[in-house]
Amino acid sequence: MFKITLEAARVNAGYTQKEAAKLLHISNKTLQNWESGKSYPNADKIAEICKLYSISYDNINFLPNRSLKANA
């Protein structure tokens, strides 16, 4: 199964951080924290993210790229 980061899912969907944050009714800083792995969305927001980005939860890796490289 192919997984992409939350940031990559947003970019693939064609949204800037500011646009996505507005559509998700959160602050830009909150989205930045989610994408960097400093915090994580709750279940309700994950469902909204999946719908907005047109991606399955199973295909999103909520760790940022640098975390993936460090564990490789």
Helices and strands as residue ranges (DSSP letters): E 4-5, H 6-13, H 17-24, H 28-36, H 43-53, G 57-59, E 60-61, H 65-70
